[in-house]
Amino acid sequence: MSVDTRPAAAPNVADAVETVASHLHPVPSYDLADHPKPKGLEEVWRFTPLKRLAGLLDEPAGDGGHLDWVIDAPAGVTTAEITTEAAIALGGPAPSDRIAALAVSHAGGAVHLDVPAEAELDRPVLITLTGDDAERLVHGHVVITVGAFAKATIVLEHHGSARYASYLTVLVGDGAQLELVGLQLWADDAVHAGQVALRVGRDASVKTLNASLGGDLVRLVETADYAGPGGDLQQSGVYFVDAGQHIEHRLFVDHNAPHTKSNVDYRGALQGRGAHSVWVGDVLIRKVAEGITTYESNKNLVLTDGCRADSVPNLEIETGEIEGAGHASTTGRFDDEQLFYLRSRGIAEAEARRLVVHGFFADIIRRIGIPEVEARLLEAVEDELAINVGLPEGGNR
């Protein structure tokens, strides 16, 4: 059932390149001792309200339960429960923080979803995970393998209430094409922190999209490296933060192979007192990564007073032999010119504001390419807008 996603004729580049230690990205390790409990002063934790993590940083007495799983997959895709040792033996990246390491240690094994080599799925794989208790501490470990030259779209949806620590490993084979969508549609009292660790095969194409529109606190780390030259990684995300809510997305792209590509585009909106978003993007370009291109962008739209958006793009460059590298970050209120244009054509102010925010998000949401998922997300955005931005007279969308 398992698929070797690494090149057969050469050693794995990701494993062969020397590890680079940095305050921006800790050295990955499965050993919990390598991830001491943070105090909040560390660079990778300084934005996170540690007291609100609800025990996710603590080692539990034993293995906890699991979220309820429903998997809808086309023919050819297999799923199986495997041991933690078997999951690690598949060869994916190790966890880069304490919560992800705890998820591996206490999940009681892993769920392995495999898309075989050269498969072309006729519809997306839909995985729905649901929690039923905001006081329940749950750990989850999932490994997704996509065989060489396969084509697949995989969607993971999170619903309900839980205190959830997760670790998701995604191994994409040579020449494969994967679209991975993560939807955090939690209830208002849920806490979710975890990591998605991607390994992109030689000449593979990977697109990811994360949407965080629920939960009391959501903290997701997405890391990526390359198993060979030619890999192309496109990462997109949207988040909508309400009063008192904390949503944090941290991305690390390790260009450890030549002629690889990456592009990051995350957009967020904030409304209500105490709404706090954090976006941290870090790209490491190693000495061996000649001829790469990378760009990362984060845009934040502040809808009301009392919000805070922290946006920190970083580039670590160890070679000058690259095709291009850059980043951009913006945080601001409504575009007065856009509002003026809409209102000059007879559109009421509340509707004009709604249309501006809708357009801000729609460009990324439309990249999903799954009509029912796109519609569900756009509806969720509309529900968020109704809280503070407002709707036209009569309340109709």
N, C-alpha and C positions, 0 to 999 in steps of 0.2 A: 504493500500500500504506500510506503514512503517513497519519495522521489528525491534523488540526489540533484539538487539545484545548482551544484557547483560545476565549473568547467572540468571535463574529464581529462583533458590533455595538459593541464597546468595547475599548479597549486592555487588555492583560493587567495586572491589578492587581499581580501579583507582580513584574512588571518595572518598573511605574511608581512603586512606593513606594521612597523613599530607603533605601539600605542603612544599617543601624545597626551600627556597630562595637562589639564587646564582648569582654572577656577570656573570656567564656563561650561565644561562638560567633564564630569568625573569619569575615572577609568571604569569601564564596565566589569561586573563581576557577579557570579552567582552566590558568592560567599557573603552572608549577611554581615559578617565581621568587617567587611570592606566598606560597609555603608552605615556608619554610626548614626545614632539618632541626632537629627539636626537641632541646633539651638535657635535658628532663625537669622543668624548673622552671615551664614554662608551665601555666596553669590547666587547659587541655584535655588535657595529657599527664602531669600530676603523679602520677596513680594508675597509669599504665601502665609496666610494667617494660621499658624500651626495649631492653635487651640481649637480651631474649627474642623480639623481633620478627623475628629471623632474616633480616635484610637487607631487610625490607619498606620501610624508610625510605630505602634507597639506590637511586640511579638505576642500572639495569643497563646493560650494554654495548649490548644490543639488545632486540628484542621476544622475550619468552619463549614458551613453549608455552601450551596451554589445558587445562583440565580436560576429561575425557570427558563429553559431553553426551548425554542421552536425553530427548527431548521427546514427551510423549503429550498431544496436543491434539485437541479436538473439531473438527468441520468448521466452516470459516469463519475460524478463527484462522490467521494466517500468520506465518512466521518467515523471516528473511533476514539474511545477513551484509552489513553496510554499513560504509562508511568512518567513521573518527572524525569527520571534518568533517560528514558527513551526520547522524551521531548528535547532534552539538552543534547542528546546524541545526534539529533537531526542537523545540528551545526549552526544554529542561528546565533545572533549577537546576544551577549549577556546583558542583564539589567544594569541601568546606569544610575538608579537611585534606590533608596531603602524600601519604598513602597512597592516597587516592581519586584525587588528581591523577595520581599515578604509574600507577595502574591504567588511566586513560584514555589516558595518553601511550604506554604500552607494551603495550596489549592487541592492537595490530595491527588495529584496527577494533572493531566492536561487533556484537552480536546484537540484532536488533530483532524483538520479538514484538508483534503487533498484533491487538487485538480490535476489529472494525469497529463503527461507530456502530449503535446500536439492536439489536445482537446480544444474545441471551439464551442463554448456553452451557448445554447440557443435562448437562454434567459438568465437573469441574475440569480445568484445565491442570496437568499434572504435569511438572516439570522436575527431573531428577536429574543432579547434577554430582558427579563422582568423581575424586579424585586417587590416584596410584599411587606417589608417591615423596615422603617427608618432606623431602628435600633439594632438591627441585625448586621453583624460584621461578616462580610463575604469576600473570599479571595477567588480569583479566576485566572487560569493560565490556558491560552489558546495558541496553537501553532497552525498556520496556513502555509501549505506548500503548493506552488504553481509550477508545473513541469515545463520543460523547455518547449518553446514555440506554442504554448497554450494561450488561449484568449478567454478572459473571465472578468465578470463584474461581481463583486461581493459587497453586500450591505449588512452592517451590524447596527441594530437599533436597540437603544436602552430606554426602558420605561419603568415606572413605579418608584418605590422607595427602598433604599438600602444604604449601607456603608460599604462601598465596593472598592477593593484594591485589585487592579488588573494588570496582566502582562500579555501582550499579543505579539507573537513573532510571525513575520511574513517573509517567506523565502521565495523569490521569484527567479525562475530558471532562465537560461540563456535564450534570448530572442522572444521571450514571452511578453504578453500584454495584459496588464491587470489594472482594473479600476476598483479602488477600495473606498467605500463610503462609511463613515462612522457618524451615527446620529445620537446625540445626548439629549433625549427628550424626557428627562427625569421629572418626577414630582418635585414640588418646591422644597421638600425636606431631605432630599437625597444628597449624599456626599460620594463623589467618585474621583479617585485619583489613580493614575496608572501610566503605562508606557506602551507605545507601539514601536516595535523595532523592525525596520525594513532592511532587507538585503536585496539589491538590484543586480540581476545577472548581466552577463555580457550582452550588449545590444538589446537589452530588455527595455520596455516602456512601462512606467508605473505612474498612475494618477491617483492621488488621494484627495478626499474631501471630508472635512470634519465640520459638523454643525452642532453647536452647543446652545441650546435654547431653554434648558431647564436645570433644576438642581439648586441646592443651597450653595454648594461649593463643587466646582469641577476643575481639576488640575490634570491636564494631559500632556505628556512628553512624547514627541515623535522624533525618533532618531533614524538615520538612514546611512548606509554605506554601500559600496559597489563591489561585486564579485569579479569584475573585469571591465575592460574598456567599453565605451559606447553606450552605457546605460543612460536613460533619460527619465528624470523624476520631476513630476509636476505636483505641487502640494497647494491645495486651496482650503479655505475655511471661512465660516461665518459664525458669529456669536452675538447674542442679544442679552444684555445684562440689565436686570431690574434692580430696584431698591434693595440694598442689603446683600445682594448676590455677588459671589466672587467666581469669576471664570478666568482660567489661566491656561494658555497654550504656549508650550515651549518646544522649539524645533531645533534639531541639530543635524546638519548634512555634512558628512565626512567624505570629501572628494579624495578618495584614496586610490584612484585609478585614472589614467589619462583619458582624454577625449570623452569625458562624461558631462552630463548637463543636469542642472536643477533650476527650478523656478518656484517661488513661493508667493502666494497672494492670499492674504487673510484680511477680512473686513469685519468690524464690529460696531454695534450701536449700544449706547448706554442711556438709561433713564432712571430717575429716582435717586433720592439721597442714599449714599453709601454704596451705590453700584460701583463695582471695581473690576476692571478687566486688566489682564496682564498678557502681553505677547512678547516673547523673547525668541528671536531668530539668530542662529549662529551657524556660519558656514566655515569649515576648515578646508583649506586648499593645501594639500601636502606637496612636498617637493616632487613626488612622482606624478602629480596630477597635471601634466602639461596639456595644453590645448583644451581646457575645460571652459564652460560658460556657466555662470550662475547669477541669479538676481532674486532678491527677496523684497517684498512690499507688504506693509501693514497700514491700513487706513481705519481710523476710528471716528465715528460721528456721535457727538455729545448732544443729546436731545433736551436735557434739563439740567438745572443746577445741582450741585452736590455729588457729581460723579467724578471718578478718577480712572484715567486710562494710562497705564504704563506700557510703553512700547520701546523695545530695545533691540535694534538690529546690530549684528556683529559680523565682521569678516576677519578671519585669521588666514593670512596668505604667506606661504613659505616658498613660492616660486613666482617669478615674473613671466614665465612662459605660458600665459593663459590668453584665451580669446576675449574674455570679458567677465567682470565681476562688479556688482553694485547692489545698493539697497536704498530703500526709501521708507519713510514713516511720516504719517500725518495724523493730526488730531484736531478736530474743529467742530464748529456748529453747522447749521444749515447754510447752504450756499445761497446768499442773498440774491444773486443774479438768477439762479434757477427759480427761486420762489417768486421773484418779480415777474419773470417770464410767464409762469403759470397763472399768477393772479391777474396779470394784464389780459389774459384770455378768458376771464370770467370764472376761474376756478377758486373756490373758497379756500381760505388759508389752511384750515385743518386738512382738507383734501390735498392741497398742494404739498404740505409737509409729508403726508402719507405717501404721495407719489414719489417724492424725492428719496425717501428711505427705501421704498419698494424697489426703485431702480438701482439703488446702492447695493442691495443684496442680490437682486434678480440675476445679474450678470454671472455671478459665481454659481448660484443654485441651478441655473440652466445648464451648467456643465455636467451635471449628474447624468443626464440622458435617460432617466427612468421617469416617465410622466407621473406615475402615482406617487413616487417619492418627492419629486419636485413640487407637486401640488400640495402635499402634506406639509412641506417646509414653508412654502409661501403662505399657506393658511396660518401656520404657527407664527410667522412674522406679522401677519395682519392682526392676530390676537394680541401680540405684544404691543403693537402700535396703538391699539384701542385704549391702552391703559393711560398713556400720557399725550401722545401725539394727537389723538382724536380722529373721528370719522366725520363724514359730511352730515348735514342736517338729516335727521331721521335714522342715523346709525347704519345705513346700508353701505356695503363695500362697493 
